[in-house]
Amino acid sequence: MFFFINASVLILSALFFLYMRKAGKTGGHEQDDFWERERAANSTRRKPLDDLDYIKIPIEDFPMTLLADVPKAEDYKQIIRSLSELPVVNFTGISNTELKLRYGAPNIDLLTSYDQNYTLLVRTLQQWAQLLYDNGYVEEARRMLEFAVSTGTDVSGTYRLLCQIYREQNTPEKIGSLYPIAEMLNSAMQKPIVRILQESERSDG
């Protein structure tokens, strides 16, 4: 009995050692691949940015005159005005290494600023839409949220509030139109956002 227990322990230890050794090799290969790609990316020359999907902000469609006496609303309007004059590109889920390989290492700071502009845009749209909704401007909030979704935002609150508005406006079938966009998101928020849509449909039913 004692021999059987010892043999079992030895076998399990050996299997664990082999597993860890294999995992270590795999991790080592992945790390080597990463640094190889990073070296290649850092050596990539500047490339044209003609194919970037620049986002045009339809500032003329936004409620720039509403809530003029609310400081937060005025702050959001000013941010949107400023962003409308800057390049805005959604690079969510794309690493700096990939960007350098695609567009050249010398462009990385520029591309990063474009992506930061996008992050600021969708966050501001969410906050502004929530403020409009809370003050009874539901239709204006809806249009703003729909624009944010059309750009591929992964701000979960945008989808949650838009679903709520669709239910309140007796158009819950519109929730279904959000699935193709949500399922294509290149973001860690993709699955949580799909769950928000599913829960919204169930709560309506």
N, C-alpha and C positions, 0 to 999 in steps of 0.2 A: 504493500500500500504506500509506504513511504517512498519507495523507488518510483512508483507510478506518479506520485505528486511531483517529485523532483524533475522527472522526465518531462512532465507537462509544462512545468515552469520554464525549463530550459528551451523547449520547443517554442513556447509563446515569446520568450525573450529573443530567440533567434529571429522569429518572424517579425517582431517589432523592430529589431535592428535593421533587417533587410528593407522593411517599409520606410524607415527613416532615412536610410542610405539612398534609396530610390527617390524619395521626396526631395532630399538634399540635392541630388544630381539634377532633378527636374527644375528645382528652383534656381540652381546655378545656371542652367541653360537659359532659362527665362531672363535672368539678370544679364547674362552675356548678350542675349538678343536685344534687350532694351538699350544697353550701352552702345552696341553696334549701330542701332538705328539712331540713337542720339548723336553719335559721332558723324554719321552720314548727314543727319539733319543740319548740324552745325556747319557742315561744309557745303550745303546747298546754296547756290547763288541766288540773288534776287530774281524773282519772276514777276510777270505782269499780274495785276490784280483785276483784270478786266472781267473775269468770270464770277466775281463775288456777287452774292445775292443781297445787294443793298436794300435796306428797308426804307421805304418812303412813308413818312408820318403824315397822315391826312389831317393836318392841323385844322383845316377849314371845316372838318366834320365834327370837331370836338367842341364841347360847350364852354367856350372860353369866357362867356359873359356870366355864367351861373355862379352863385356863391361868391360873388365879388367881395362880400364883407367877411369872408372866412379866410383867415391867414393861411391855413394849410392848403386850401384850394388854390390860392394865389401862388403858393410855393410850387405846387404840382404843375400849374400852368407855365410858370417860368422855366421849369426843368424841361417840359415838353417843347417849349419854344426854342430853347437852346439846342436840344437834341435834334430838332428838325433841320438845323443848319449843319449838322455833323454827320459823318459816315457812321451808319449803324448796321452791324451784321451779326447774325445769330451763329455763334460757333459752339453752342452748348454741346458737350460730349466729345468735342474734338480736342485732343491734347496739343500742347505746344510743339511736341516732336512732329506730330502729323502736319501741323500748320507750316513748320519750317521745311519739311520735306516737300510740301505741295507748293509753297510760295517763296521759299528761300529764307534763310536765317536772318538776313538784314531787314526783313519785313516784320519780324515777330513783334516788335514793340508797337508798330502801327496796327497790326491785326489785333493785338491785345486791347488796344484802346477802342477799336471798333466793337469788340465783344463786351467790354465794360460799358460802353454806351448802350448796348442792347440790354444788358442786365439792369441798368438804371431805368431804361425805358419801360420794361415789363413790370418792374416793381412799382414804378410811379403810376402806371396805368391801373394796376391792381388797387393801390391805395386811393387813387382819385375816384375810381369807379365805386369803391366801397363807401367813400364819403358821399358821393352823389346818391347812391342807393339809400343810405341812412337818412338822407334829407329829402327823400321822396322822388328823386329824379331817376326813376327806374329805367325808363327807355334810353336815356342818355348813358347810363351805366352799362346797359346791355350792349349798345353799339361799341363802346370802348372795350369791353371784355371780348367781344367777338373779333375785334381787330387784333387784340393781343394774342388770342388763340390762333388767328390766321398766320401769325409770325412764328408759331411753334413754341410759344412760351411753355415753361415747365413749372410755373408758379401755381401750386395746387389750389390756392385760394381763388384764383381766377376761374377755374373750372367749377369749383364748389358754388361760388356766387352765381355764375352763369346758369348752372343747373337749377338753382333756387329760383332765379328769375323766370326761367322757362316754365317751371311748375306754376308759379304765381300768375303767369300770363296765359295759363291753360294751353301751353304748347309743349308738353313734355316730350312729344315725338322728336323735337329738335335735339334732345340729349343724344339720341342715336347718331346724329351727324357729327358729334364730337369724337366718336370712337376712332375713325380713321386717322385723325390728327394725333390723338393721344397714343395710339398704338405705334405710331411712327416716331415718337419722341426718342431722341438719342440722349437719354438722361436717366439717372438713377430714380427720378421721380415718375418714370413711365408707368410702372405697375401701380403705385399708390394713386395716380391720377385715374387710371382705368377703374380702380376699385371705387373711387369717388363717383364715377359715372354709373357704375353698377348699383351702388347703394342709392343713388338718386332715383334711378329707375324703379328700384324695389320700393322705396318710400312712397313713390307716386302710385304704385300699384296697390 
